[in-house]
Amino acid sequence: LFLLANKSCQICKTTKPNHKKGFVVDHCHETGLARGILCAHCNASLGGFKDDISILKNAIEYLTT
């Protein structure tokens, strides 16, 4: 994957993968297609939000109030 060259998380931009195996390849659970390279924290966060944009928007609203 070409994004590996950056060696940083596509969301938080950290250069530390926070996982013993390094960065993870994030994928769409509906299509199976790769989306990008993420650190373990961002990958787990997307999973926790079930890849649901409306839940992510609610989280942003919560954090900004």
C-alpha positions in Angstrom: 0.0 0.0 0.0 1.5 3.3 -1.0 0.5 5.0 2.3 3.1 2.9 4.1 5.7 5.3 2.8 4.4 8.0 5.0 4.8 5.8 8.2 2.1 7.8 10.0 -1.5 7.3 10.9 -3.9 8.8 8.3 -6.2 10.1 11.1 -4.0 11.4 14.0 -0.7 11.6 12.1 1.3 9.9 14.8 4.4 8.1 13.7 4.1 5.6 16.6 1.8 2.8 15.6 1.0 1.8 19.3 0.9 -1.9 18.2 3.6 -4.5 18.4 3.1 -5.4 14.8 3.2 -1.7 13.6 0.5 0.2 11.7 -2.7 -1.6 10.6 -4.4 -1.5 7.2 -7.9 -0.2 7.8 -10.6 -1.5 5.5 -14.3 -1.0 4.8 -16.3 -3.7 6.4 -18.9 -3.5 3.7 -16.6 -3.7 0.6 -13.5 -5.2 2.1 -11.4 -2.5 0.3 -8.4 -0.9 2.1 -8.9 2.7 3.2 -5.6 3.6 4.7 -3.0 3.0 7.3 -3.9 3.7 11.0 -2.4 3.4 14.4 -3.9 0.9 16.7 -5.8 3.6 18.7 -7.5 5.2 15.7 -8.3 1.8 14.2 -9.9 0.6 17.5 -11.8 3.9 17.7 -13.3 3.6 14.3 -14.4 0.1 15.2 -15.9 1.3 18.4 -17.9 3.8 16.5 -19.0 1.0 14.1 -17.7 3.1 11.1 -20.9 5.1 11.6 -20.5 8.8 10.6 -23.6 9.9 12.6 -22.0 8.4 15.8 -18.7 10.1 15.0 -20.6 13.4 14.5 -22.3 12.9 17.9 -18.9 12.3 19.5 -17.5 15.5 18.0 -20.6 17.4 19.3 -20.1 15.9 22.7 -16.4 16.9 22.8 -17.1 20.5 21.7 -19.8 21.2 24.3 
